[in-house]
Amino acid sequence: MERSLNFIIVDDHAVVRAGLKHILLEAFPDAKFKEASNASRAFKYVLQADFDLLISDISMPGVSGLELLKKIKSVKPELRVLFLSIHSEELYAIRALKSGASGYLTKDNIPEELVVAVRRILQGKKYVSANMAIIMADLLEKGSKLELHEILSDRELEVFKLIAKGKSISEIAQLILLSPNSISTYRSRILSKTGLKNNAEIVQYIIKNKLFE
């Protein structure tokens, strides 16, 4: 008899966790679940038990999903991680896969693709959507030249995206639980790395590259 699968679901919204669990239970009725509302709590659970798959949002207050992935890979590199996100694949998917994720799925595709993605990952394979496969093929065709947003660190990219949404320094600080001084430092680094001059140019870049969610 096959053992039950152990999943851990990480999202700061209880209704999202409940919805994911409902979908997965239909496909894996004997599965066991652990839920975490933030990345810090999820990491504690990972240290305490073994899981077949961790399913996580990327953007959460405090520690982000990408930061959680790095911490997990340092202690349990064999643990598979599937990211679910509202963010476009162009913005985060390749970054996540390069960091060791087993798959990336946008939340609007969850009803149709979640079980497909989970089954593929449990077989030891990577999951990418049809759209992501096209994006990756385009990148290969263009060569290895990085786009401006791809040279940013994970945290810089998060701040970059929030600036483009029109959030103030203080609002960003509250959203990702950092000090306003830290956010100002990240903004300075972003402008220095990308060569963009101000917030308006950040917005223009996001629009031009179709990176808005």
C-alpha positions as CSV (number, residue, x, y, z in Angstrom):
1,M,0.0,0.0,0.0
2,E,1.4,3.4,-1.0
3,R,2.0,5.9,1.8
4,S,0.0,9.1,2.1
5,L,1.4,12.2,0.4
6,N,2.4,15.0,2.7
7,F,1.8,18.6,1.4
8,I,2.5,21.9,3.0
9,I,0.6,24.9,1.7
10,V,1.9,28.4,2.4
11,D,-0.2,31.5,1.8
12,D,-1.2,34.5,3.9
13,H,-4.8,34.1,3.0
14,A,-6.8,31.3,4.7
15,V,-9.4,31.1,1.9
16,V,-6.6,30.5,-0.7
17,R,-5.2,27.7,1.5
18,A,-8.6,26.1,1.9
19,G,-9.3,26.3,-1.9
20,L,-5.9,24.7,-2.8
21,K,-6.5,21.9,-0.2
22,H,-10.0,21.2,-1.6
23,I,-8.7,20.9,-5.2
24,L,-5.8,18.6,-4.1
25,L,-8.0,16.4,-1.9
26,E,-10.1,15.5,-4.9
27,A,-7.1,14.2,-6.7
28,F,-5.2,12.9,-3.7
29,P,-7.9,11.9,-1.2
30,D,-5.4,10.3,1.3
31,A,-3.1,13.2,1.3
32,K,-2.1,14.9,4.6
33,F,-1.7,18.7,4.8
34,K,0.1,21.3,6.9
35,E,-0.8,24.9,6.4
36,A,1.3,28.0,7.1
37,S,0.2,31.7,6.9
38,N,3.8,32.9,6.4
39,A,7.2,31.8,5.2
40,S,8.8,31.9,8.7
41,R,6.2,29.5,10.1
42,A,6.5,27.2,7.0
43,F,10.3,27.0,7.5
44,K,9.8,25.8,11.0
45,Y,7.4,23.1,9.8
46,V,10.0,22.0,7.1
47,L,12.6,21.6,9.8
48,Q,10.2,19.5,11.9
49,A,8.9,17.0,9.3
50,D,9.4,15.7,5.8
51,F,7.0,16.8,3.0
52,D,6.6,15.6,-0.6
53,L,5.8,19.0,-1.9
54,L,5.6,22.6,-0.6
55,I,3.2,24.8,-2.4
56,S,3.7,28.5,-1.8
57,D,2.7,32.0,-2.8
58,I,5.7,34.2,-3.8
59,S,4.6,37.5,-2.3
60,M,3.9,37.4,1.4
61,P,4.4,39.9,4.3
62,G,7.9,39.5,5.7
63,V,9.9,36.7,4.2
64,S,9.0,36.2,0.6
65,G,8.5,32.9,-1.1
66,L,11.8,33.2,-3.0
67,E,13.6,33.8,0.3
68,L,11.9,30.8,1.8
69,L,13.0,28.7,-1.2
70,K,16.6,29.6,-0.6
71,K,16.4,28.7,3.1
72,I,14.7,25.4,2.3
73,K,17.3,24.4,-0.3
74,S,20.1,25.0,2.3
75,V,18.6,22.4,4.7
76,K,16.4,20.1,2.6
77,P,17.5,20.5,-1.1
78,E,15.4,17.5,-2.1
79,L,12.1,19.1,-1.1
80,R,10.2,20.1,-4.2
81,V,8.6,23.6,-4.3
82,L,5.8,24.7,-6.5
83,F,5.1,28.5,-6.6
84,L,1.6,29.9,-7.2
85,S,1.4,33.6,-7.8
86,I,-0.6,36.5,-9.2
87,H,2.6,37.8,-10.8
88,S,3.2,37.3,-14.5
89,E,5.5,34.5,-15.5
90,E,7.7,37.0,-17.3
91,L,8.4,38.6,-13.9
92,Y,9.2,35.7,-11.6
93,A,9.0,32.3,-13.2
94,I,12.6,32.0,-14.6
95,R,14.0,33.5,-11.4
96,A,12.1,30.9,-9.3
97,L,13.2,28.0,-11.5
98,K,16.8,29.1,-11.5
99,S,16.6,29.3,-7.7
100,G,15.5,25.6,-7.5
101,A,11.7,25.7,-7.7
102,S,10.1,22.7,-9.4
103,G,7.3,24.7,-11.0
104,Y,5.5,28.0,-11.3
105,L,1.8,28.5,-11.8
106,T,-0.1,31.8,-12.0
107,K,-3.2,31.8,-9.8
108,D,-5.7,32.3,-12.6
109,N,-4.6,28.9,-14.0
110,I,-5.0,27.0,-10.7
111,P,-8.4,25.3,-11.3
112,E,-7.2,23.8,-14.6
113,E,-3.5,23.3,-14.0
114,L,-2.8,22.7,-10.3
115,V,-3.3,18.9,-10.2
116,V,-1.4,18.6,-13.5
117,A,1.5,20.6,-12.1
118,V,1.6,18.6,-8.8
119,R,1.5,15.2,-10.6
120,R,4.3,16.2,-12.9
121,I,6.5,17.5,-10.0
122,L,5.8,14.4,-7.9
123,Q,7.2,12.4,-10.8
124,G,10.5,14.3,-10.4
125,K,9.9,16.6,-13.4
126,K,9.7,20.4,-13.7
127,Y,6.4,22.1,-14.5
128,V,6.1,25.1,-16.8
129,S,2.9,26.3,-18.5
130,A,2.6,26.4,-22.3
131,N,3.0,30.2,-22.1
132,M,6.2,29.8,-20.0
133,A,7.6,27.3,-22.5
134,I,7.1,30.0,-25.2
135,I,8.8,32.6,-23.1
136,M,11.8,30.3,-22.4
137,A,12.1,29.5,-26.1
138,D,12.1,33.2,-26.9
139,L,14.9,33.8,-24.4
140,L,17.0,31.0,-25.9
141,E,16.5,32.5,-29.3
142,K,17.5,36.0,-28.2
143,G,20.6,34.6,-26.3
144,S,21.6,35.1,-22.7
145,K,21.3,38.9,-22.5
146,L,19.5,39.8,-19.3
147,E,16.6,42.3,-19.2
148,L,17.0,45.1,-16.7
149,H,14.6,43.6,-14.1
150,E,16.5,40.3,-14.3
151,I,19.6,41.9,-12.8
152,L,17.8,42.9,-9.6
153,S,17.9,40.8,-6.4
154,D,14.7,39.2,-5.3
155,R,14.0,41.9,-2.7
156,E,14.9,44.7,-5.2
157,L,12.5,43.2,-7.7
158,E,9.8,43.2,-5.1
159,V,10.4,46.9,-4.3
160,F,10.7,47.6,-8.0
161,K,7.2,46.1,-8.6
162,L,5.6,48.0,-5.7
163,I,7.1,51.3,-6.8
164,A,5.6,50.7,-10.3
165,K,2.2,50.3,-8.6
166,G,2.5,53.8,-7.2
167,K,3.2,52.7,-3.6
168,S,5.1,55.2,-1.4
169,I,8.3,54.4,0.5
170,S,6.3,54.2,3.8
171,E,3.6,52.0,2.2
172,I,6.2,49.6,0.8
173,A,7.9,49.4,4.2
174,Q,4.6,48.4,5.8
175,L,3.8,45.8,3.1
176,I,7.1,43.9,3.3
177,L,7.9,44.7,7.0
178,L,11.0,46.7,6.5
179,S,12.0,50.2,7.6
180,P,11.5,53.1,5.3
181,N,15.3,53.7,5.3
182,S,15.8,50.1,4.0
183,I,13.2,50.7,1.2
184,S,15.0,54.0,0.2
185,T,18.2,52.0,0.0
186,Y,16.7,49.4,-2.2
187,R,15.2,52.1,-4.5
188,S,18.6,53.7,-4.8
189,R,20.2,50.3,-5.8
190,I,17.4,49.7,-8.3
191,L,18.0,53.0,-10.0
192,S,21.8,52.5,-10.0
193,K,21.6,49.0,-11.4
194,T,19.0,49.7,-14.1
195,G,20.0,53.2,-15.1
196,L,16.5,54.4,-14.7
197,K,16.2,57.9,-13.3
198,N,13.0,58.0,-11.3
199,N,9.7,56.3,-10.4
200,A,8.1,57.5,-13.6
201,E,10.7,55.6,-15.7
202,I,10.2,52.5,-13.5
203,V,6.5,52.6,-14.4
204,Q,7.3,53.2,-18.1
205,Y,9.6,50.2,-18.0
206,I,7.0,47.9,-16.5
207,I,4.4,49.0,-19.0
208,K,6.7,48.7,-22.0
209,N,7.8,45.2,-21.0
210,K,4.2,44.1,-20.1
211,L,5.1,43.2,-16.5
212,F,2.0,44.6,-14.8
213,E,-0.2,42.0,-13.2
